[in-house]
Amino acid sequence: MKRILTIIAAVAICLPAASQIKASVHEAADGQPVIPAELFGQFSEHLGRCIYEGIWVGPDSSIPNVDGYRTDVLEALKALHVPVLRWPGGCFADEYHWMEGIGPLEGRRKIVNNNWGGTLEDNSFGTHEFLNLCEMLGTEPYISGNVGSGTVEEMAKWVEYMTATSGSMAELRARNGRAEPWKVKYLGIGNETWGCGGNMTAQYYSDVYKRYSLYTRNYGSNALFKVACGASGDDYGWTRTMMQNASQLMDGLSVHYYTVKEWFHKGSATEFTPAEYYTTLTTTAVIEDILRKHMEIMDEYDPERRVSLVLDEWGNWFDVEQGTNPGHLFQQNTMRDAMVAAININIFTKFVERLRMANIAQVVNVLQAMVLTDGPEMVLTPSYHVFRMFSVHQNAVRVPVEYGCGKITSEDGRTVDDFSMASSRDASGAIHITLANPLLDKAQTVEISFDSLKPSAVCGEILNASEVSAHNEFGKAPAVAPKPLKSISKNGRTLRVTLPAASVAVLEIK
């Protein structure tokens, strides 16, 4: 019975497009899984101005900071309830040698960031700075270990340095100012080993993984959740090989998928036609099929679903902003990005039987960022607002939904639903529903019926703008910011909500 309910929750019934959506929320269904908070994970790489100027300015900076972490970004991330933060990469991880980023600052080696713009990296932000940040945010650290240019010994000693209570690595940590070990839950053994992490085949890497997994040990009460490097997009052969050869030693297997129009012609983040807008949405919707197919392969080798799927890089990738370093991947963030974030998060809730984590790329100043900075100024992006609004699903029980919707077809023949929805119940018993209307030219009225619940109190927030290309700029009032949702009416076990064109909303029902 539980399996049947799970299948129902993952199905959207698609009918011809209409201005009115009929939806059912099966709040009385039992046996539903919890939506992991980690689906709202973030990613911080030594890339462009993500770490330096974004998160870290140093204690001597004129920009207000707390022990070197810029205050405005720190407070913004606290409000976002970031559940897990991946670091130090990305491609940077496989050229990162952790010993160069510990100890007195004057003794840390300066290196050239060969992957991202040839920027000089002074290693002033290292293991202590990252793990202390995670403690300040109440965030689980996700360490991405160096397999590409590192050694088994190097990674094993890093784990010991971070988590051991005694021994030479613990003594070194204490001399560097930290007597107590940190708690480190997630360890990625390599990153994109099929590419920038070593140009390996799946067969070769599966053997490498087993070796690294053996020597990255648990110390004291710290229990590592080990994530093997998985596929790029629809490389299902990679997943099959990894599951055949190494699944017994994994806790998780990663996958990466970026919403990219064309790798060498990605398009502008802020200037786009309606056709390009819809192409972005149909491209991002491919993630649903990719997750399903990877999970089907994993089910063949692990029917009990012990091994989790980890989507530790995803999001929009456009051309960099004019006049910026092409290797720094700085792009603006519009209402289109908010729509992509909303559609993806709603999709993720369908797969939580195996999907354990998702990490959008990246948290500050890079790709589909939550926060942008320019010197002392900071803005919250439309994507930030979606993550904050939708965070109500973190650690809540999924509630099955059914709804009728139409399809949007882009110029390349791909499709995306013209409506998106997900629901959950939190520990207090409140029901939350997240909604998205991606249509540019039409509002949609949603009629939501419940099995037995008669809503006594309903409130909500909505995010939209005058133009789908609207974005928040430094020194100006926000063009995209959430506001109370007023177009709600209730009648018995039914709610009616009107969503303007290109809008995202969240409801709370008690």
C-alpha positions as CSV (number, residue, x, y, z in Angstrom):
1,M,0.0,0.0,0.0
2,K,2.8,2.4,0.8
3,R,4.3,1.8,-2.6
4,I,1.0,2.6,-4.3
5,L,0.6,5.9,-2.5
6,T,4.2,6.8,-3.5
7,I,3.4,6.3,-7.1
8,I,0.2,8.4,-6.9
9,A,2.2,11.2,-5.3
10,A,4.6,11.3,-8.2
11,V,2.0,11.5,-11.0
12,A,0.5,14.7,-12.5
13,I,-2.6,14.1,-14.7
14,C,-2.1,16.4,-17.7
15,L,-5.1,17.7,-19.6
16,P,-5.5,20.4,-22.2
17,A,-4.3,23.8,-21.0
18,A,-7.0,25.9,-19.2
19,S,-7.1,29.0,-17.1
20,Q,-8.5,26.9,-14.2
21,I,-6.7,24.1,-12.5
22,K,-8.4,21.5,-10.4
23,A,-6.2,19.9,-7.7
24,S,-6.6,17.4,-4.9
25,V,-4.5,17.3,-1.8
26,H,-4.7,13.9,-0.1
27,E,-3.8,15.1,3.4
28,A,-5.4,11.9,4.9
29,A,-2.9,9.6,3.1
30,D,-0.5,7.8,5.4
31,G,2.8,6.1,4.9
32,Q,4.4,9.0,3.1
33,P,8.1,9.8,3.3
34,V,9.7,12.8,4.8
35,I,11.1,15.4,2.4
36,P,14.8,15.7,3.4
37,A,15.9,19.2,4.3
38,E,19.0,18.5,2.2
39,L,17.0,19.0,-1.0
40,F,17.5,22.7,-0.3
41,G,21.3,22.4,-0.1
42,Q,23.8,25.0,-1.4
43,F,27.1,24.8,-3.1
44,S,30.2,27.0,-2.4
45,E,33.2,26.7,-4.7
46,H,36.4,28.6,-4.9
47,L,35.2,30.2,-8.1
48,G,35.0,33.8,-9.0
49,R,33.7,35.8,-6.0
50,C,31.7,33.1,-4.3
51,I,34.2,32.7,-1.4
52,Y,36.3,35.8,-1.5
53,E,34.2,39.0,-1.5
54,G,31.0,36.8,-1.3
55,I,31.3,34.9,1.9
56,W,34.7,35.9,3.2
57,V,36.2,39.4,3.4
58,G,38.7,38.8,6.2
59,P,38.6,40.4,9.7
60,D,40.4,43.5,8.6
61,S,37.9,44.4,5.9
62,S,36.0,47.7,5.9
63,I,32.9,45.7,5.0
64,P,31.1,44.8,8.2
65,N,32.0,41.3,9.1
66,V,32.0,38.7,11.9
67,D,35.4,37.2,12.3
68,G,36.0,37.7,8.5
69,Y,32.6,36.5,7.3
70,R,30.6,39.4,5.8
71,T,27.7,40.2,8.1
72,D,25.0,40.8,5.5
73,V,25.7,37.5,3.7
74,L,25.9,35.6,7.0
75,E,22.5,36.9,8.1
76,A,20.9,36.2,4.7
77,L,22.1,32.6,4.8
78,K,20.9,32.2,8.4
79,A,17.4,33.3,7.3
80,L,17.5,30.8,4.4
81,H,18.0,27.8,6.8
82,V,20.7,26.3,4.7
83,P,20.7,22.6,5.6
84,V,23.9,21.5,3.9
85,L,26.8,23.3,2.2
86,R,29.1,21.7,-0.3
87,W,32.8,22.9,-0.5
88,P,35.5,23.5,-1.9
89,G,34.2,22.5,-5.3
90,G,33.5,21.6,-8.1
91,C,36.5,21.3,-10.3
92,F,38.5,23.3,-7.8
93,A,38.2,20.4,-5.3
94,D,40.4,18.2,-7.4
95,E,43.3,20.7,-7.3
96,Y,42.8,21.6,-3.7
97,H,45.3,20.3,-1.1
98,W,43.9,20.9,2.3
99,M,47.2,21.2,4.1
100,E,47.8,24.5,2.2
101,G,44.8,26.0,3.8
102,I,45.4,25.5,7.5
103,G,47.7,27.2,10.1
104,P,48.9,30.9,10.2
105,L,47.8,32.9,7.2
106,E,51.3,34.0,6.3
107,G,52.4,30.4,5.9
108,R,49.6,29.4,3.6
109,R,50.6,28.7,0.0
110,K,49.3,31.0,-2.8
111,I,48.1,29.2,-5.9
112,V,46.6,29.9,-9.2
113,N,43.0,28.8,-9.7
114,N,43.6,27.1,-13.1
115,N,40.0,26.1,-13.5
116,W,38.3,29.4,-13.0
117,G,39.8,32.5,-14.6
118,G,43.5,32.1,-13.4
119,T,42.7,34.0,-10.2
120,L,45.3,34.0,-7.4
121,E,44.1,32.0,-4.5
122,D,45.7,32.9,-1.1
123,N,44.1,30.0,0.8
124,S,43.0,32.4,3.6
125,F,39.7,30.5,3.5
126,G,40.4,26.9,4.4
127,T,39.1,24.0,6.5
128,H,38.8,25.9,9.8
129,E,37.0,28.9,8.1
130,F,34.6,26.6,6.2
131,L,33.7,24.3,9.1
132,N,33.3,27.2,11.5
133,L,31.0,28.9,9.0
134,C,28.9,25.7,9.0
135,E,28.6,25.8,12.8
136,M,27.6,29.4,12.7
137,L,24.9,28.7,10.2
138,G,23.7,25.4,11.8
139,T,24.6,23.7,8.5
140,E,25.8,20.2,7.7
141,P,29.2,20.4,5.9
142,Y,29.6,18.5,2.7
143,I,33.3,18.1,2.0
144,S,34.3,17.4,-1.7
145,G,37.6,15.4,-1.5
146,N,40.4,15.6,-4.0
147,V,40.7,12.4,-6.0
148,G,41.9,13.9,-9.3
149,S,45.3,15.2,-8.2
150,G,45.3,14.0,-4.6
151,T,46.1,10.8,-2.8
152,V,44.4,8.3,-0.6
153,E,46.7,9.3,2.3
154,E,45.9,13.0,1.9
155,M,42.1,12.5,2.0
156,A,42.4,10.0,4.9
157,K,44.4,12.5,7.0
158,W,41.9,15.3,6.1
159,V,39.1,13.2,7.6
160,E,41.2,12.5,10.6
161,Y,42.2,16.2,11.0
162,M,38.5,17.2,11.0
163,T,36.9,14.5,13.0
164,A,39.4,12.6,15.2
165,T,39.4,13.2,19.0
166,S,43.1,12.2,19.4
167,G,46.2,11.4,17.4
168,S,48.7,13.5,15.5
169,M,46.1,15.1,13.2
170,A,43.9,16.0,16.2
171,E,47.0,17.5,17.9
172,L,47.8,19.5,14.7
173,R,44.2,20.8,14.6
174,A,44.5,21.9,18.2
175,R,47.7,23.8,17.5
176,N,45.8,25.6,14.8
177,G,43.2,26.7,17.3
178,R,40.5,24.0,17.4
179,A,40.7,21.5,20.2
180,E,37.4,19.7,19.7
181,P,36.7,17.8,16.4
182,W,34.0,19.0,14.1
183,K,31.1,16.9,13.0
184,V,31.4,16.2,9.3
185,K,28.5,14.1,7.9
186,Y,28.9,14.2,4.1
187,L,32.1,13.3,2.2
188,G,32.2,13.3,-1.6
189,I,35.0,11.1,-2.9
190,G,35.9,12.9,-6.0
191,N,34.0,15.4,-8.3
192,E,33.2,14.9,-11.9
193,T,35.8,12.2,-12.2
194,W,34.6,11.6,-15.8
195,G,35.9,15.1,-16.6
196,C,37.8,17.8,-14.6
197,G,38.2,15.3,-11.7
198,G,40.5,13.0,-13.6
199,N,39.1,12.0,-17.0
200,M,38.4,8.5,-15.7
201,T,36.1,5.8,-17.0
202,A,33.3,4.5,-14.8
203,Q,35.1,1.1,-14.5
204,Y,38.4,2.7,-13.4
205,Y,36.8,5.2,-11.0
206,S,34.6,2.5,-9.3
207,D,37.9,0.7,-8.3
208,V,39.4,4.0,-7.2
209,Y,36.3,4.8,-5.2
210,K,36.5,1.5,-3.3
211,R,40.1,2.2,-2.3
212,Y,39.4,5.7,-1.1
213,S,36.2,4.6,0.7
214,L,38.3,2.0,2.6
215,Y,40.7,4.5,4.1
216,T,38.4,7.4,4.9
217,R,37.4,6.1,8.3
218,N,34.9,7.1,11.0
219,Y,36.4,8.6,14.2
220,G,34.6,8.6,17.5
221,S,30.9,9.2,17.1
222,N,31.4,10.9,13.7
223,A,29.8,8.7,10.9
224,L,30.6,9.7,7.3
225,F,27.9,9.5,4.6
226,K,30.1,8.7,1.6
227,V,29.0,10.0,-1.8
228,A,30.5,8.4,-4.9
229,C,30.9,10.6,-8.0
230,G,28.1,9.9,-10.4
231,A,26.9,10.7,-13.9
232,S,26.7,13.9,-15.9
233,G,23.1,14.2,-17.0
234,D,21.8,11.2,-18.9
235,D,24.9,9.1,-18.7
236,Y,23.0,6.1,-17.4
237,G,25.9,3.7,-18.3
238,W,28.0,5.4,-15.6
239,T,25.3,4.8,-13.0
240,R,25.0,1.2,-14.0
241,T,28.7,0.6,-13.7
242,M,29.0,2.2,-10.3
243,M,26.0,0.3,-8.9
244,Q,27.4,-3.0,-10.3
245,N,30.9,-2.5,-8.9
246,A,30.7,-0.3,-5.8
247,S,27.2,0.1,-4.5
248,Q,27.9,-2.0,-1.4
249,L,30.4,0.7,-0.2
250,M,28.4,3.8,-1.1
251,D,25.9,5.8,0.9
252,G,25.1,8.0,-2.0
253,L,25.8,8.4,-5.7
254,S,25.8,11.8,-7.3
255,V,24.4,13.2,-10.5
256,H,24.9,16.7,-12.1
257,Y,22.4,18.4,-14.4
258,Y,22.5,22.1,-15.5
259,T,19.8,23.9,-17.4
260,V,21.8,25.1,-20.4
261,K,20.5,26.2,-23.8
262,E,23.7,25.3,-25.6
263,W,27.1,25.0,-24.0
264,F,28.8,27.5,-26.3
265,H,25.8,29.8,-26.7
266,K,24.1,29.9,-23.3
267,G,22.3,33.2,-23.8
268,S,21.8,36.2,-21.6
269,A,20.6,35.9,-18.0
270,T,18.5,39.0,-18.3
271,E,17.7,39.6,-22.0
272,F,15.6,36.8,-23.6
273,T,12.5,36.3,-25.7
274,P,9.4,34.5,-24.6
275,A,10.5,31.5,-26.8
276,E,13.9,31.5,-24.9
277,Y,12.1,31.7,-21.6
278,Y,10.0,28.6,-22.5
279,T,13.0,26.8,-23.8
280,T,14.7,27.3,-20.4
281,L,11.7,25.8,-18.6
282,T,11.4,22.8,-20.9
283,T,15.2,22.2,-20.6
284,T,15.0,22.3,-16.8
285,A,12.0,19.9,-16.8
286,V,14.3,17.2,-18.3
287,I,15.6,16.7,-14.8
288,E,12.4,14.7,-13.9
289,D,13.1,12.1,-16.6
290,I,16.8,12.0,-15.7
291,L,16.2,11.4,-12.0
292,R,13.6,8.7,-12.7
293,K,15.9,6.8,-15.1
294,H,18.9,6.9,-12.7
295,M,16.7,5.7,-9.9
296,E,15.3,2.8,-12.0
297,I,18.9,1.6,-12.7
298,M,19.7,2.0,-9.0
299,D,16.6,0.0,-8.1
300,E,17.9,-3.0,-10.1
301,Y,20.9,-3.3,-7.9
302,D,19.6,-1.8,-4.7
303,P,15.8,-2.6,-4.4
304,E,15.7,-1.6,-0.8
305,R,17.0,1.9,-1.7
306,R,19.8,2.0,0.8
307,V,22.0,4.1,-1.6
308,S,20.7,7.6,-2.0
309,L,20.8,9.7,-5.2
310,V,22.5,13.1,-4.6
311,L,22.0,15.9,-7.1
312,D,24.9,17.9,-5.9
313,E,25.1,20.4,-8.8
314,W,22.1,21.8,-10.6
315,G,20.6,25.1,-11.8
316,N,20.6,27.7,-14.6
317,W,23.8,28.4,-16.5
318,F,23.8,31.5,-18.8
319,D,26.5,33.7,-20.3
320,V,28.5,35.8,-17.8
321,E,27.5,39.5,-17.3
322,Q,29.2,41.8,-19.8
323,G,32.6,43.1,-18.6
324,T,33.2,40.3,-16.0
325,N,35.8,37.6,-16.0
326,P,34.4,34.7,-18.2
327,G,36.0,32.3,-15.7
328,H,34.0,33.7,-12.7
329,L,30.6,32.7,-14.0
330,F,28.8,35.8,-12.6
331,Q,25.3,36.1,-13.9
332,Q,22.2,38.1,-12.9
333,N,19.1,36.3,-11.6
334,T,15.6,37.1,-12.8
335,M,12.0,35.9,-12.3
336,R,12.9,33.3,-14.8
337,D,15.4,31.8,-12.4
338,A,12.8,31.9,-9.7
339,M,10.5,29.8,-11.9
340,V,13.2,27.3,-12.6
341,A,13.9,27.0,-8.8
342,A,10.3,26.5,-8.0
343,I,9.7,23.9,-10.8
344,N,12.8,21.9,-9.7
345,I,12.0,21.9,-6.0
346,N,8.4,20.7,-6.7
347,I,9.9,18.0,-8.9
348,F,12.4,16.9,-6.3
349,T,9.6,16.2,-3.8
350,K,8.4,13.4,-6.1
351,F,11.6,11.4,-5.7
352,V,12.4,11.6,-2.0
353,E,12.3,7.8,-1.6
354,R,15.8,7.9,-3.0
355,L,16.8,11.5,-3.7
356,R,18.5,12.6,-0.5
357,M,20.1,15.9,-1.4
358,A,20.3,18.6,-4.0
359,N,22.8,21.5,-4.1
360,I,22.1,24.4,-6.4
361,A,25.1,26.1,-8.0
362,Q,26.0,28.3,-6.3
363,V,25.3,30.2,-3.1
364,V,26.9,33.6,-3.8
365,N,28.0,35.5,-7.0
366,V,28.2,32.4,-9.2
367,L,25.6,30.9,-11.6
368,Q,22.1,30.8,-10.1
369,A,23.1,32.4,-6.9
370,M,21.0,33.2,-3.8
371,V,22.9,36.3,-3.0
372,L,24.9,38.8,-5.1
373,T,27.5,41.3,-3.7
374,D,29.3,44.3,-5.1
375,G,31.8,45.7,-2.6
376,P,29.8,46.6,0.5
377,E,26.4,46.1,-1.3
378,M,24.3,43.0,-1.4
379,V,21.1,42.0,-3.0
380,L,18.8,38.9,-2.5
381,T,18.0,37.3,-5.8
382,P,14.6,35.9,-6.9
383,S,16.0,32.4,-6.4
384,Y,16.8,33.3,-2.8
385,H,13.1,34.2,-2.2
386,V,11.9,30.9,-3.7
387,F,14.3,28.9,-1.5
388,R,13.2,30.8,1.6
389,M,9.5,30.5,0.7
390,F,9.7,26.8,-0.2
391,S,11.8,25.9,2.9
392,V,8.6,25.0,4.6
393,H,9.0,21.5,3.0
394,Q,12.2,20.8,4.9
395,N,11.8,17.7,7.0
396,A,8.1,17.7,6.5
397,V,6.0,14.7,5.5
398,R,5.2,14.7,1.8
399,V,1.4,15.0,1.1
400,P,0.3,13.4,-2.2
401,V,-1.3,15.8,-4.8
402,E,-3.1,15.3,-8.1
403,Y,-3.9,18.0,-10.6
404,G,-4.9,18.5,-14.2
405,C,-2.6,20.7,-16.3
406,G,-1.6,21.5,-19.9
407,K,1.7,21.3,-21.6
408,I,4.0,24.0,-22.9
409,T,6.0,23.0,-25.9
410,S,9.2,24.8,-26.8
411,E,10.8,25.3,-30.2
412,D,13.0,22.2,-29.7
413,G,10.0,20.0,-29.1
414,R,10.5,19.6,-25.4
415,T,7.6,20.1,-23.0
416,V,7.0,21.3,-19.5
417,D,3.7,21.3,-17.4
418,D,2.0,24.7,-17.5
419,F,1.4,24.4,-13.7
420,S,3.5,23.0,-10.8
421,M,2.5,22.0,-7.3
422,A,3.8,20.1,-4.2
423,S,2.5,19.7,-0.7
424,S,3.8,18.7,2.8
425,R,2.7,18.5,6.4
426,D,5.1,19.9,9.1
427,A,5.5,18.8,12.7
428,S,2.8,21.1,13.9
429,G,0.3,19.6,11.5
430,A,0.2,22.6,9.2
431,I,-0.1,21.8,5.5
432,H,2.1,23.8,3.0
433,I,1.4,23.9,-0.7
434,T,4.0,25.4,-3.2
435,L,2.7,26.5,-6.5
436,A,4.1,27.9,-9.8
437,N,2.3,29.3,-12.8
438,P,4.9,29.5,-15.6
439,L,2.6,31.0,-18.3
440,L,3.7,34.4,-19.4
441,D,0.3,35.5,-20.8
442,K,-2.3,34.0,-18.5
443,A,-3.3,34.0,-14.8
444,Q,-4.5,30.6,-13.5
445,T,-7.1,30.0,-10.8
446,V,-6.4,26.9,-8.8
447,E,-9.2,25.1,-7.0
448,I,-7.7,22.9,-4.3
449,S,-9.9,20.2,-2.6
450,F,-8.9,18.2,0.5
451,D,-9.9,14.7,1.5
452,S,-11.1,15.7,5.0
453,L,-9.5,18.9,6.0
454,K,-11.7,22.0,6.3
455,P,-9.2,24.9,6.4
456,S,-9.8,27.2,9.3
457,A,-6.9,29.5,8.6
458,V,-5.1,30.1,5.3
459,C,-2.3,32.5,4.5
460,G,0.3,32.8,1.8
461,E,3.1,34.6,0.0
462,I,3.5,35.3,-3.7
463,L,6.6,36.2,-5.8
464,N,6.1,37.9,-9.2
465,A,7.2,41.0,-11.1
466,S,6.1,43.3,-13.8
467,E,8.4,41.5,-16.3
468,V,9.8,38.0,-16.2
469,S,13.2,39.5,-16.8
470,A,13.0,41.6,-13.7
471,H,15.9,41.3,-11.4
472,N,17.3,43.0,-8.2
473,E,20.1,45.5,-8.8
474,F,22.6,47.1,-6.4
475,G,21.5,50.5,-5.1
476,K,17.9,50.2,-6.3
477,A,14.7,49.1,-4.6
478,P,14.0,45.4,-5.2
479,A,12.2,44.7,-8.4
480,V,11.4,41.1,-7.3
481,A,10.3,40.5,-3.7
482,P,7.7,38.4,-2.0
483,K,4.4,39.9,-0.8
484,P,1.3,38.5,1.0
485,L,-1.0,36.5,-1.3
486,K,-4.5,38.0,-1.0
487,S,-6.3,36.1,-3.8
488,I,-7.4,33.2,-1.6
489,S,-11.0,32.1,-0.8
490,K,-12.2,29.0,1.1
491,N,-15.5,27.1,1.1
492,G,-15.7,23.9,3.2
493,R,-12.9,21.6,2.0
494,T,-12.0,23.7,-1.0
495,L,-9.7,26.6,-1.5
496,R,-9.5,28.9,-4.6
497,V,-6.3,30.7,-5.3
498,T,-5.5,33.0,-8.3
499,L,-1.9,33.0,-9.5
500,P,-0.9,35.8,-11.9
501,A,1.2,35.0,-14.9
502,A,4.8,34.0,-14.2
503,S,4.3,33.7,-10.4
504,V,5.4,31.5,-7.6
505,A,3.4,31.1,-4.3
506,V,3.3,29.2,-1.0
507,L,0.2,28.5,1.1
508,E,0.0,27.6,4.8
509,I,-3.3,25.8,5.8
510,K,-4.4,25.0,9.3
